[in-house]
Amino acid sequence: MMDPSLPPNPKKALLYRPSVTHLLSVMATMCDGLPPDSVMLIYIAASG
C-alpha cells in the first residue's frame, strides 16, 4: 500500500567491511546529494 504524501524511497548504500576512507567517501558523496532540509540515517551493525 503506497501513501502518495510520503517522499520516494531514500538512496541506500550497503557496505561490507569498508575501510575508514571508503566509509567517509561514501558518506560524503551521499551528503552532497541531500537537500538542505534532509537528514541522513546511519545504521552500523557488528557481531560480538
mmCIF entry with sequence, helices, sheets and N, C-alpha, C, O atoms, coordinates in Angstrom:
data_MODEL
# 
_entry.id   MODEL 
# 
_entity.id                         1 
_entity.type                       polymer 
_entity.pdbx_number_of_molecules   1 
# 
_entity_poly.entity_id                      1 
_entity_poly.type                           'polypeptide(L)' 
_entity_poly.nstd_linkage                   no 
_entity_poly.nstd_monomer                   no 
_entity_poly.pdbx_seq_one_letter_code       MMDPSLPPNPKKALLYRPSVTHLLSVMATMCDGLPPDSVMLIYIAASG 
_entity_poly.pdbx_seq_one_letter_code_can   MMDPSLPPNPKKALLYRPSVTHLLSVMATMCDGLPPDSVMLIYIAASG 
_entity_poly.pdbx_strand_id                 A 
# 
loop_
_entity_poly_seq.entity_id 
_entity_poly_seq.num 
_entity_poly_seq.mon_id 
_entity_poly_seq.hetero 
1 1  MET n 
1 2  MET n 
1 3  ASP n 
1 4  PRO n 
1 5  SER n 
1 6  LEU n 
1 7  PRO n 
1 8  PRO n 
1 9  ASN n 
1 10 PRO n 
1 11 LYS n 
1 12 LYS n 
1 13 ALA n 
1 14 LEU n 
1 15 LEU n 
1 16 TYR n 
1 17 ARG n 
1 18 PRO n 
1 19 SER n 
1 20 VAL n 
1 21 THR n 
1 22 HIS n 
1 23 LEU n 
1 24 LEU n 
1 25 SER n 
1 26 VAL n 
1 27 MET n 
1 28 ALA n 
1 29 THR n 
1 30 MET n 
1 31 CYS n 
1 32 ASP n 
1 33 GLY n 
1 34 LEU n 
1 35 PRO n 
1 36 PRO n 
1 37 ASP n 
1 38 SER n 
1 39 VAL n 
1 40 MET n 
1 41 LEU n 
1 42 ILE n 
1 43 TYR n 
1 44 ILE n 
1 45 ALA n 
1 46 ALA n 
1 47 SER n 
1 48 GLY n 
# 
_struct_asym.id          A 
_struct_asym.entity_id   1 
# 
_struct_conf.conf_type_id            HELX_P 
_struct_conf.id                      HELX_P1 
_struct_conf.pdbx_PDB_helix_id       AA1 
_struct_conf.beg_label_comp_id       VAL 
_struct_conf.beg_label_asym_id       A 
_struct_conf.beg_label_seq_id        20 
_struct_conf.pdbx_beg_PDB_ins_code   ? 
_struct_conf.end_label_comp_id       ASP 
_struct_conf.end_label_asym_id       A 
_struct_conf.end_label_seq_id        32 
_struct_conf.pdbx_end_PDB_ins_code   ? 
_struct_conf.beg_auth_comp_id        VAL 
_struct_conf.beg_auth_asym_id        A 
_struct_conf.beg_auth_seq_id         20 
_struct_conf.end_auth_comp_id        ASP 
_struct_conf.end_auth_asym_id        A 
_struct_conf.end_auth_seq_id         32 
_struct_conf.pdbx_PDB_helix_class    1 
_struct_conf.details                 ? 
_struct_conf.pdbx_PDB_helix_length   13 
# 
_struct_conf_type.id          HELX_P 
_struct_conf_type.criteria    ? 
_struct_conf_type.reference   ? 
# 
loop_
_atom_site.group_PDB 
_atom_site.id 
_atom_site.type_symbol 
_atom_site.label_atom_id 
_atom_site.label_alt_id 
_atom_site.label_comp_id 
_atom_site.label_asym_id 
_atom_site.label_entity_id 
_atom_site.label_seq_id 
_atom_site.pdbx_PDB_ins_code 
_atom_site.Cartn_x 
_atom_site.Cartn_y 
_atom_site.Cartn_z 
_atom_site.occupancy 
_atom_site.B_iso_or_equiv 
_atom_site.pdbx_formal_charge 
_atom_site.auth_seq_id 
_atom_site.auth_comp_id 
_atom_site.auth_asym_id 
_atom_site.auth_atom_id 
_atom_site.pdbx_PDB_model_num 
ATOM 1   N N  . MET A 1 1  ? 0.854  -1.172 0.000  1.00 0.00 ? 1  MET A N  1 
ATOM 2   C CA . MET A 1 1  ? 0.000  0.000  0.000  1.00 0.00 ? 1  MET A CA 1 
ATOM 3   C C  . MET A 1 1  ? 0.901  1.238  0.000  1.00 0.00 ? 1  MET A C  1 
ATOM 4   O O  . MET A 1 1  ? 1.738  1.391  0.890  1.00 0.00 ? 1  MET A O  1 
ATOM 5   N N  . MET A 1 2  ? 0.742  2.093  -0.959 1.00 0.00 ? 2  MET A N  1 
ATOM 6   C CA . MET A 1 2  ? 1.579  3.279  -1.103 1.00 0.00 ? 2  MET A CA 1 
ATOM 7   C C  . MET A 1 2  ? 0.837  4.519  -0.608 1.00 0.00 ? 2  MET A C  1 
ATOM 8   O O  . MET A 1 2  ? -0.359 4.674  -0.852 1.00 0.00 ? 2  MET A O  1 
ATOM 9   N N  . ASP A 1 3  ? 1.544  5.381  0.077  1.00 0.00 ? 3  ASP A N  1 
ATOM 10  C CA . ASP A 1 3  ? 0.999  6.652  0.538  1.00 0.00 ? 3  ASP A CA 1 
ATOM 11  C C  . ASP A 1 3  ? 1.580  7.754  -0.340 1.00 0.00 ? 3  ASP A C  1 
ATOM 12  O O  . ASP A 1 3  ? 2.777  8.028  -0.246 1.00 0.00 ? 3  ASP A O  1 
ATOM 13  N N  . PRO A 1 4  ? 0.784  8.392  -1.184 1.00 0.00 ? 4  PRO A N  1 
ATOM 14  C CA . PRO A 1 4  ? 1.318  9.401  -2.107 1.00 0.00 ? 4  PRO A CA 1 
ATOM 15  C C  . PRO A 1 4  ? 1.867  10.644 -1.407 1.00 0.00 ? 4  PRO A C  1 
ATOM 16  O O  . PRO A 1 4  ? 2.593  11.423 -2.025 1.00 0.00 ? 4  PRO A O  1 
ATOM 17  N N  . SER A 1 5  ? 1.536  10.844 -0.135 1.00 0.00 ? 5  SER A N  1 
ATOM 18  C CA . SER A 1 5  ? 2.032  12.027 0.570  1.00 0.00 ? 5  SER A CA 1 
ATOM 19  C C  . SER A 1 5  ? 3.468  11.844 1.063  1.00 0.00 ? 5  SER A C  1 
ATOM 20  O O  . SER A 1 5  ? 4.120  12.816 1.445  1.00 0.00 ? 5  SER A O  1 
ATOM 21  N N  . LEU A 1 6  ? 3.969  10.591 1.056  1.00 0.00 ? 6  LEU A N  1 
ATOM 22  C CA . LEU A 1 6  ? 5.330  10.328 1.501  1.00 0.00 ? 6  LEU A CA 1 
ATOM 23  C C  . LEU A 1 6  ? 6.315  10.549 0.360  1.00 0.00 ? 6  LEU A C  1 
ATOM 24  O O  . LEU A 1 6  ? 5.968  10.352 -0.804 1.00 0.00 ? 6  LEU A O  1 
ATOM 25  N N  . PRO A 1 7  ? 7.537  10.956 0.683  1.00 0.00 ? 7  PRO A N  1 
ATOM 26  C CA . PRO A 1 7  ? 8.546  11.106 -0.374 1.00 0.00 ? 7  PRO A CA 1 
ATOM 27  C C  . PRO A 1 7  ? 8.960  9.744  -0.922 1.00 0.00 ? 7  PRO A C  1 
ATOM 28  O O  . PRO A 1 7  ? 8.691  8.721  -0.293 1.00 0.00 ? 7  PRO A O  1 
ATOM 29  N N  . PRO A 1 8  ? 9.611  9.716  -2.082 1.00 0.00 ? 8  PRO A N  1 
ATOM 30  C CA . PRO A 1 8  ? 10.047 8.426  -2.627 1.00 0.00 ? 8  PRO A CA 1 
ATOM 31  C C  . PRO A 1 8  ? 11.102 7.783  -1.728 1.00 0.00 ? 8  PRO A C  1 
ATOM 32  O O  . PRO A 1 8  ? 11.663 8.435  -0.848 1.00 0.00 ? 8  PRO A O  1 
ATOM 33  N N  . ASN A 1 9  ? 11.361 6.505  -1.960 1.00 0.00 ? 9  ASN A N  1 
ATOM 34  C CA . ASN A 1 9  ? 12.341 5.776  -1.147 1.00 0.00 ? 9  ASN A CA 1 
ATOM 35  C C  . ASN A 1 9  ? 13.686 6.496  -1.159 1.00 0.00 ? 9  ASN A C  1 
ATOM 36  O O  . ASN A 1 9  ? 14.094 7.048  -2.180 1.00 0.00 ? 9  ASN A O  1 
ATOM 37  N N  . PRO A 1 10 ? 14.364 6.486  -0.024 1.00 0.00 ? 10 PRO A N  1 
ATOM 38  C CA . PRO A 1 10 ? 15.668 7.152  0.046  1.00 0.00 ? 10 PRO A CA 1 
ATOM 39  C C  . PRO A 1 10 ? 16.755 6.351  -0.663 1.00 0.00 ? 10 PRO A C  1 
ATOM 40  O O  . PRO A 1 10 ? 16.587 5.165  -0.945 1.00 0.00 ? 10 PRO A O  1 
ATOM 41  N N  . LYS A 1 11 ? 17.854 7.009  -0.941 1.00 0.00 ? 11 LYS A N  1 
ATOM 42  C CA . LYS A 1 11 ? 19.008 6.315  -1.503 1.00 0.00 ? 11 LYS A CA 1 
ATOM 43  C C  . LYS A 1 11 ? 19.635 5.480  -0.405 1.00 0.00 ? 11 LYS A C  1 
ATOM 44  O O  . LYS A 1 11 ? 19.648 5.878  0.759  1.00 0.00 ? 11 LYS A O  1 
ATOM 45  N N  . LYS A 1 12 ? 20.154 4.326  -0.778 1.00 0.00 ? 12 LYS A N  1 
ATOM 46  C CA . LYS A 1 12 ? 20.741 3.423  0.200  1.00 0.00 ? 12 LYS A CA 1 
ATOM 47  C C  . LYS A 1 12 ? 22.115 2.976  -0.281 1.00 0.00 ? 12 LYS A C  1 
ATOM 48  O O  . LYS A 1 12 ? 22.357 2.848  -1.481 1.00 0.00 ? 12 LYS A O  1 
ATOM 49  N N  . ALA A 1 13 ? 22.992 2.744  0.657  1.00 0.00 ? 13 ALA A N  1 
ATOM 50  C CA . ALA A 1 13 ? 24.306 2.197  0.351  1.00 0.00 ? 13 ALA A CA 1 
ATOM 51  C C  . ALA A 1 13 ? 24.586 1.081  1.338  1.00 0.00 ? 13 ALA A C  1 
ATOM 52  O O  . ALA A 1 13 ? 24.454 1.268  2.548  1.00 0.00 ? 13 ALA A O  1 
ATOM 53  N N  . LEU A 1 14 ? 24.965 -0.062 0.835  1.00 0.00 ? 14 LEU A N  1 
ATOM 54  C CA . LEU A 1 14 ? 25.294 -1.203 1.671  1.00 0.00 ? 14 LEU A CA 1 
ATOM 55  C C  . LEU A 1 14 ? 26.785 -1.467 1.513  1.00 0.00 ? 14 LEU A C  1 
ATOM 56  O O  . LEU A 1 14 ? 27.264 -1.756 0.417  1.00 0.00 ? 14 LEU A O  1 
ATOM 57  N N  . LEU A 1 15 ? 27.504 -1.364 2.611  1.00 0.00 ? 15 LEU A N  1 
ATOM 58  C CA . LEU A 1 15 ? 28.952 -1.559 2.593  1.00 0.00 ? 15 LEU A CA 1 
ATOM 59  C C  . LEU A 1 15 ? 29.295 -2.748 3.467  1.00 0.00 ? 15 LEU A C  1 
ATOM 60  O O  . LEU A 1 15 ? 28.801 -2.862 4.589  1.00 0.00 ? 15 LEU A O  1 
ATOM 61  N N  . TYR A 1 16 ? 30.134 -3.627 2.965  1.00 0.00 ? 16 TYR A N  1 
ATOM 62  C CA . TYR A 1 16 ? 30.577 -4.784 3.740  1.00 0.00 ? 16 TYR A CA 1 
ATOM 63  C C  . TYR A 1 16 ? 32.052 -4.632 4.046  1.00 0.00 ? 16 TYR A C  1 
ATOM 64  O O  . TYR A 1 16 ? 32.893 -4.686 3.149  1.00 0.00 ? 16 TYR A O  1 
ATOM 65  N N  . ARG A 1 17 ? 32.359 -4.444 5.306  1.00 0.00 ? 17 ARG A N  1 
ATOM 66  C CA . ARG A 1 17 ? 33.721 -4.297 5.806  1.00 0.00 ? 17 ARG A CA 1 
ATOM 67  C C  . ARG A 1 17 ? 34.503 -3.208 5.063  1.00 0.00 ? 17 ARG A C  1 
ATOM 68  O O  . ARG A 1 17 ? 35.581 -3.477 4.533  1.00 0.00 ? 17 ARG A O  1 
ATOM 69  N N  . PRO A 1 18 ? 33.973 -1.996 5.021  1.00 0.00 ? 18 PRO A N  1 
ATOM 70  C CA . PRO A 1 18 ? 34.692 -0.929 4.310  1.00 0.00 ? 18 PRO A CA 1 
ATOM 71  C C  . PRO A 1 18 ? 35.865 -0.419 5.139  1.00 0.00 ? 18 PRO A C  1 
ATOM 72  O O  . PRO A 1 18 ? 35.885 -0.544 6.364  1.00 0.00 ? 18 PRO A O  1 
ATOM 73  N N  . SER A 1 19 ? 36.832 0.151  4.450  1.00 0.00 ? 19 SER A N  1 
ATOM 74  C CA . SER A 1 19 ? 37.898 0.837  5.174  1.00 0.00 ? 19 SER A CA 1 
ATOM 75  C C  . SER A 1 19 ? 37.334 2.178  5.649  1.00 0.00 ? 19 SER A C  1 
ATOM 76  O O  . SER A 1 19 ? 36.275 2.612  5.196  1.00 0.00 ? 19 SER A O  1 
ATOM 77  N N  . VAL A 1 20 ? 38.036 2.809  6.545  1.00 0.00 ? 20 VAL A N  1 
ATOM 78  C CA . VAL A 1 20 ? 37.566 4.096  7.067  1.00 0.00 ? 20 VAL A CA 1 
ATOM 79  C C  . VAL A 1 20 ? 37.481 5.126  5.948  1.00 0.00 ? 20 VAL A C  1 
ATOM 80  O O  . VAL A 1 20 ? 36.518 5.890  5.883  1.00 0.00 ? 20 VAL A O  1 
ATOM 81  N N  . THR A 1 21 ? 38.471 5.156  5.073  1.00 0.00 ? 21 THR A N  1 
ATOM 82  C CA . THR A 1 21 ? 38.458 6.135  3.978  1.00 0.00 ? 21 THR A CA 1 
ATOM 83  C C  . THR A 1 21 ? 37.310 5.867  3.011  1.00 0.00 ? 21 THR A C  1 
ATOM 84  O O  . THR A 1 21 ? 36.702 6.808  2.500  1.00 0.00 ? 21 THR A O  1 
ATOM 85  N N  . HIS A 1 22 ? 37.007 4.597  2.754  1.00 0.00 ? 22 HIS A N  1 
ATOM 86  C CA . HIS A 1 22 ? 35.885 4.270  1.863  1.00 0.00 ? 22 HIS A CA 1 
ATOM 87  C C  . HIS A 1 22 ? 34.558 4.673  2.502  1.00 0.00 ? 22 HIS A C  1 
ATOM 88  O O  . HIS A 1 22 ? 33.687 5.223  1.828  1.00 0.00 ? 22 HIS A O  1 
ATOM 89  N N  . LEU A 1 23 ? 34.399 4.403  3.794  1.00 0.00 ? 23 LEU A N  1 
ATOM 90  C CA . LEU A 1 23 ? 33.184 4.781  4.509  1.00 0.00 ? 23 LEU A CA 1 
ATOM 91  C C  . LEU A 1 23 ? 32.982 6.296  4.468  1.00 0.00 ? 23 LEU A C  1 
ATOM 92  O O  . LEU A 1 23 ? 31.886 6.772  4.173  1.00 0.00 ? 23 LEU A O  1 
ATOM 93  N N  . LEU A 1 24 ? 34.033 7.045  4.764  1.00 0.00 ? 24 LEU A N  1 
ATOM 94  C CA . LEU A 1 24 ? 33.923 8.507  4.741  1.00 0.00 ? 24 LEU A CA 1 
ATOM 95  C C  . LEU A 1 24 ? 33.636 9.028  3.334  1.00 0.00 ? 24 LEU A C  1 
ATOM 96  O O  . LEU A 1 24 ? 32.884 9.987  3.165  1.00 0.00 ? 24 LEU A O  1 
ATOM 97  N N  . SER A 1 25 ? 34.226 8.403  2.341  1.00 0.00 ? 25 SER A N  1 
ATOM 98  C CA . SER A 1 25 ? 33.981 8.807  0.958  1.00 0.00 ? 25 SER A CA 1 
ATOM 99  C C  . SER A 1 25 ? 32.523 8.599  0.563  1.00 0.00 ? 25 SER A C  1 
ATOM 100 O O  . SER A 1 25 ? 31.913 9.469  -0.058 1.00 0.00 ? 25 SER A O  1 
ATOM 101 N N  . VAL A 1 26 ? 31.969 7.447  0.921  1.00 0.00 ? 26 VAL A N  1 
ATOM 102 C CA . VAL A 1 26 ? 30.558 7.161  0.605  1.00 0.00 ? 26 VAL A CA 1 
ATOM 103 C C  . VAL A 1 26 ? 29.644 8.121  1.357  1.00 0.00 ? 26 VAL A C  1 
ATOM 104 O O  . VAL A 1 26 ? 28.678 8.630  0.790  1.00 0.00 ? 26 VAL A O  1 
ATOM 105 N N  . MET A 1 27 ? 29.944 8.370  2.631  1.00 0.00 ? 27 MET A N  1 
ATOM 106 C CA . MET A 1 27 ? 29.108 9.290  3.408  1.00 0.00 ? 27 MET A CA 1 
ATOM 107 C C  . MET A 1 27 ? 29.168 10.711 2.843  1.00 0.00 ? 27 MET A C  1 
ATOM 108 O O  . MET A 1 27 ? 28.149 11.400 2.792  1.00 0.00 ? 27 MET A O  1 
ATOM 109 N N  . ALA A 1 28 ? 30.342 11.147 2.422  1.00 0.00 ? 28 ALA A N  1 
ATOM 110 C CA . ALA A 1 28 ? 30.476 12.488 1.842  1.00 0.00 ? 28 ALA A CA 1 
ATOM 111 C C  . ALA A 1 28 ? 29.709 12.587 0.534  1.00 0.00 ? 28 ALA A C  1 
ATOM 112 O O  . ALA A 1 28 ? 29.072 13.606 0.265  1.00 0.00 ? 28 ALA A O  1 
ATOM 113 N N  . THR A 1 29 ? 29.763 11.554 -0.274 1.00 0.00 ? 29 THR A N  1 
ATOM 114 C CA . THR A 1 29 ? 29.036 11.547 -1.547 1.00 0.00 ? 29 THR A CA 1 
ATOM 115 C C  . THR A 1 29 ? 27.536 11.595 -1.314 1.00 0.00 ? 29 THR A C  1 
ATOM 116 O O  . THR A 1 29 ? 26.815 12.314 -2.005 1.00 0.00 ? 29 THR A O  1 
ATOM 117 N N  . MET A 1 30 ? 27.067 10.821 -0.329 1.00 0.00 ? 30 MET A N  1 
ATOM 118 C CA . MET A 1 30 ? 25.637 10.820 -0.025 1.00 0.00 ? 30 MET A CA 1 
ATOM 119 C C  . MET A 1 30 ? 25.195 12.183 0.524  1.00 0.00 ? 30 MET A C  1 
ATOM 120 O O  . MET A 1 30 ? 24.103 12.652 0.205  1.00 0.00 ? 30 MET A O  1 
ATOM 121 N N  . CYS A 1 31 ? 26.030 12.814 1.338  1.00 0.00 ? 31 CYS A N  1 
ATOM 122 C CA . CYS A 1 31 ? 25.689 14.126 1.908  1.00 0.00 ? 31 CYS A CA 1 
ATOM 123 C C  . CYS A 1 31 ? 25.600 15.202 0.835  1.00 0.00 ? 31 CYS A C  1 
ATOM 124 O O  . CYS A 1 31 ? 24.771 16.107 0.929  1.00 0.00 ? 31 CYS A O  1 
ATOM 125 N N  . ASP A 1 32 ? 26.446 15.109 -0.180 1.00 0.00 ? 32 ASP A N  1 
ATOM 126 C CA . ASP A 1 32 ? 26.427 16.099 -1.260 1.00 0.00 ? 32 ASP A CA 1 
ATOM 127 C C  . ASP A 1 32 ? 25.099 16.103 -2.003 1.00 0.00 ? 32 ASP A C  1 
ATOM 128 O O  . ASP A 1 32 ? 24.657 17.147 -2.481 1.00 0.00 ? 32 ASP A O  1 
ATOM 129 N N  . GLY A 1 33 ? 24.463 14.943 -2.103 1.00 0.00 ? 33 GLY A N  1 
ATOM 130 C CA . GLY A 1 33 ? 23.217 14.842 -2.846 1.00 0.00 ? 33 GLY A CA 1 
ATOM 131 C C  . GLY A 1 33 ? 21.964 15.147 -2.046 1.00 0.00 ? 33 GLY A C  1 
ATOM 132 O O  . GLY A 1 33 ? 20.865 15.139 -2.601 1.00 0.00 ? 33 GLY A O  1 
ATOM 133 N N  . LEU A 1 34 ? 22.102 15.415 -0.753 1.00 0.00 ? 34 LEU A N  1 
ATOM 134 C CA . LEU A 1 34 ? 20.932 15.669 0.087  1.00 0.00 ? 34 LEU A CA 1 
ATOM 135 C C  . LEU A 1 34 ? 20.466 17.118 -0.030 1.00 0.00 ? 34 LEU A C  1 
ATOM 136 O O  . LEU A 1 34 ? 21.291 18.031 -0.085 1.00 0.00 ? 34 LEU A O  1 
ATOM 137 N N  . PRO A 1 35 ? 19.166 17.333 -0.070 1.00 0.00 ? 35 PRO A N  1 
ATOM 138 C CA . PRO A 1 35 ? 18.649 18.697 0.032  1.00 0.00 ? 35 PRO A CA 1 
ATOM 139 C C  . PRO A 1 35 ? 18.955 19.267 1.418  1.00 0.00 ? 35 PRO A C  1 
ATOM 140 O O  . PRO A 1 35 ? 19.175 18.502 2.357  1.00 0.00 ? 35 PRO A O  1 
ATOM 141 N N  . PRO A 1 36 ? 18.973 20.593 1.566  1.00 0.00 ? 36 PRO A N  1 
ATOM 142 C CA . PRO A 1 36 ? 19.331 21.213 2.846  1.00 0.00 ? 36 PRO A CA 1 
ATOM 143 C C  . PRO A 1 36 ? 18.427 20.824 4.022  1.00 0.00 ? 36 PRO A C  1 
ATOM 144 O O  . PRO A 1 36 ? 18.878 20.844 5.168  1.00 0.00 ? 36 PRO A O  1 
ATOM 145 N N  . ASP A 1 37 ? 17.186 20.476 3.767  1.00 0.00 ? 37 ASP A N  1 
ATOM 146 C CA . ASP A 1 37 ? 16.261 20.162 4.861  1.00 0.00 ? 37 ASP A CA 1 
ATOM 147 C C  . ASP A 1 37 ? 16.126 18.651 5.098  1.00 0.00 ? 37 ASP A C  1 
ATOM 148 O O  . ASP A 1 37 ? 15.119 18.203 5.645  1.00 0.00 ? 37 ASP A O  1 
ATOM 149 N N  . SER A 1 38 ? 17.117 17.874 4.699  1.00 0.00 ? 38 SER A N  1 
ATOM 150 C CA . SER A 1 38 ? 17.067 16.421 4.839  1.00 0.00 ? 38 SER A CA 1 
ATOM 151 C C  . SER A 1 38 ? 17.980 15.946 5.958  1.00 0.00 ? 38 SER A C  1 
ATOM 152 O O  . SER A 1 38 ? 18.794 16.701 6.489  1.00 0.00 ? 38 SER A O  1 
ATOM 153 N N  . VAL A 1 39 ? 17.822 14.677 6.299  1.00 0.00 ? 39 VAL A N  1 
ATOM 154 C CA . VAL A 1 39 ? 18.678 14.047 7.304  1.00 0.00 ? 39 VAL A CA 1 
ATOM 155 C C  . VAL A 1 39 ? 19.263 12.771 6.716  1.00 0.00 ? 39 VAL A C  1 
ATOM 156 O O  . VAL A 1 39 ? 18.732 12.211 5.757  1.00 0.00 ? 39 VAL A O  1 
ATOM 157 N N  . MET A 1 40 ? 20.362 12.322 7.306  1.00 0.00 ? 40 MET A N  1 
ATOM 158 C CA . MET A 1 40 ? 20.964 11.060 6.916  1.00 0.00 ? 40 MET A CA 1 
ATOM 159 C C  . MET A 1 40 ? 20.919 10.121 8.120  1.00 0.00 ? 40 MET A C  1 
ATOM 160 O O  . MET A 1 40 ? 21.379 10.464 9.210  1.00 0.00 ? 40 MET A O  1 
ATOM 161 N N  . LEU A 1 41 ? 20.364 8.944  7.906  1.00 0.00 ? 41 LEU A N  1 
ATOM 162 C CA . LEU A 1 41 ? 20.314 7.936  8.960  1.00 0.00 ? 41 LEU A CA 1 
ATOM 163 C C  . LEU A 1 41 ? 21.422 6.918  8.677  1.00 0.00 ? 41 LEU A C  1 
ATOM 164 O O  . LEU A 1 41 ? 21.563 6.436  7.553  1.00 0.00 ? 41 LEU A O  1 
ATOM 165 N N  . ILE A 1 42 ? 22.198 6.601  9.705  1.00 0.00 ? 42 ILE A N  1 
ATOM 166 C CA . ILE A 1 42 ? 23.295 5.653  9.566  1.00 0.00 ? 42 ILE A CA 1 
ATOM 167 C C  . ILE A 1 42 ? 23.049 4.499  10.532 1.00 0.00 ? 42 ILE A C  1 
ATOM 168 O O  . ILE A 1 42 ? 22.860 4.708  11.730 1.00 0.00 ? 42 ILE A O  1 
ATOM 169 N N  . TYR A 1 43 ? 23.053 3.296  10.001 1.00 0.00 ? 43 TYR A N  1 
ATOM 170 C CA . TYR A 1 43 ? 22.867 2.090  10.811 1.00 0.00 ? 43 TYR A CA 1 
ATOM 171 C C  . TYR A 1 43 ? 24.156 1.278  10.716 1.00 0.00 ? 43 TYR A C  1 
ATOM 172 O O  . TYR A 1 43 ? 24.567 0.886  9.624  1.00 0.00 ? 43 TYR A O  1 
ATOM 173 N N  . ILE A 1 44 ? 24.780 1.031  11.835 1.00 0.00 ? 44 ILE A N  1 
ATOM 174 C CA . ILE A 1 44 ? 26.003 0.247  11.875 1.00 0.00 ? 44 ILE A CA 1 
ATOM 175 C C  . ILE A 1 44 ? 25.743 -0.980 12.732 1.00 0.00 ? 44 ILE A C  1 
ATOM 176 O O  . ILE A 1 44 ? 25.318 -0.866 13.881 1.00 0.00 ? 44 ILE A O  1 
ATOM 177 N N  . ALA A 1 45 ? 26.000 -2.151 12.170 1.00 0.00 ? 45 ALA A N  1 
ATOM 178 C CA . ALA A 1 45 ? 25.796 -3.404 12.885 1.00 0.00 ? 45 ALA A CA 1 
ATOM 179 C C  . ALA A 1 45 ? 27.112 -4.161 12.944 1.00 0.00 ? 45 ALA A C  1 
ATOM 180 O O  . ALA A 1 45 ? 27.917 -4.112 12.015 1.00 0.00 ? 45 ALA A O  1 
ATOM 181 N N  . ALA A 1 46 ? 27.315 -4.857 14.049 1.00 0.00 ? 46 ALA A N  1 
ATOM 182 C CA . ALA A 1 46 ? 28.522 -5.664 14.210 1.00 0.00 ? 46 ALA A CA 1 
ATOM 183 C C  . ALA A 1 46 ? 28.198 -6.885 15.052 1.00 0.00 ? 46 ALA A C  1 
ATOM 184 O O  . ALA A 1 46 ? 27.295 -6.858 15.888 1.00 0.00 ? 46 ALA A O  1 
ATOM 185 N N  . SER A 1 47 ? 28.934 -7.938 14.825 1.00 0.00 ? 47 SER A N  1 
ATOM 186 C CA . SER A 1 47 ? 28.748 -9.132 15.647 1.00 0.00 ? 47 SER A CA 1 
ATOM 187 C C  . SER A 1 47 ? 29.642 -9.034 16.869 1.00 0.00 ? 47 SER A C  1 
ATOM 188 O O  . SER A 1 47 ? 30.695 -8.398 16.850 1.00 0.00 ? 47 SER A O  1 
ATOM 189 N N  . GLY A 1 48 ? 29.196 -9.675 17.913 1.00 0.00 ? 48 GLY A N  1 
ATOM 190 C CA . GLY A 1 48 ? 30.002 -9.743 19.119 1.00 0.00 ? 48 GLY A CA 1 
ATOM 191 C C  . GLY A 1 48 ? 29.914 -8.538 19.895 1.00 0.00 ? 48 GLY A C  1 
ATOM 192 O O  . GLY A 1 48 ? 30.540 -8.437 20.950 1.00 0.00 ? 48 GLY A O  1 
# 
